[in-house]
């Protein structure tokens, strides 16, 4: 049997696209959310913080099921005027954002909390308005948190399976990402492709975790 | 000593504060004014609420009341300017430089955002005064505590503040770093004609730096006024301190090369001090005279190793411990500056000391309270 590189490549590109877009969306949505969670001590913020953390423990199939409903004709799909947002790239992004949210929000929130109020107070005494302080002090100081969040969000999206299976199906070039392709190869006993994908994923995961610990050490150097 | 809220009319005060409210455990009640120039110390024991008052003046925390700075309303019943709209400089207890910026980036962070922008001339002056030149190329993380605090002070000055607030800027530093920074602080008030409100619980720092003092106890301002008036005020407790001292202004009048002694004029009387670097003739310096270094005699002693003898009058006599008395003395001459002698009860009884007596005060050791090189230009230039 011939090695089907085109199939793998198409799945790889789709996976990178999905992870890239998801990470961007997560950084944009997650930053204000993380900021609010790090500052507020209200019951509402505790509840929201819990909701954000839910994907950490919920079986991906459960999450996928609810997303399927939410994206369907009675939910966002209906609002968008299509039958369903599921089984589309947009649907996959929406699902991945929810699924990877805690992996991005937690590190950023942690970095905001670790810096404390002092740097922002200092900036206020140096004439910086609240928005100015946020962009010129809070965000740069939380850089390690953003790096960690971005890497984790990206890697976690690459590695997701259950949610994608539930809401994405297995449409080549559209929703067939690497983890799904991998499952297919094994089912069809195409072990050469399976080995290639599995090996690449293994190396990728190793590099991600290595990168995380390097970033972690850098944070340690800044705050002994 | 004026009452807490007292003060002179005429031009607006450097700062006019009347704040009250609760901060955690205790209630804060602070009403005082400070002059438009010089260093005013906000003094009190740790945990007495000094920092709470300072933070409220800066608008970092909110207390009820009013804050007027040099005529600007920062806060009153109707208005509350947020911190970034108050023309103040704030130096925090621990040097709080931005770790993500270079030394130069830290220095101009506030200047860039202040109405005047970056004033190149002022920048050079600040770099010169605080000796920041060699630090500019270095990473913030590589600076020592003292160096960081110097950068933080420079950064604050560059925002063109009308008022400088300093929250124990030396308390986090070791002895050596403190000695390194104190001369810079001494120069600050004079060089930039900037009123400084300086929080400290270290009377030694205050004796060197402050012109005026505001006393805080358990969140309340209990007294305020010129430094030496407070140090020698029987009602305030400084006089009973084991190292009670007076800080008096004197003018350099000469220098004896052969003996290495500087000659200073103290209210028309002459005082000799160790002459290493007293500054130029005519320069005003502050003398520190510790009460335990002062002894009293009915007649001037001629056969003695003690150099400095001043003619004085007893103003009051106060108990200071079981065996000792604090004798409050007024110098003969204009101004009737006051200082203290610590004497035993036995000696006081033997000499039958009483208020109104005219005596000779022998001073074993007089020291210049400020470090020599820069001098206090505030006094010499105004």
Interface residues (C-beta under 8 A of the other chain):
Chain A: X118 X119 X121 X122 X123 X124 X125 X126 X127 X128 X129 X130 X132 X133 X136 X137 X140 X141 X143 X222
Chain B: X58 X60 X82 X83 X84 X85 X88 X89 X90 X92 X96 X98 X99 X100 X109 X110 X113 X114 X141 X155 X156 X159
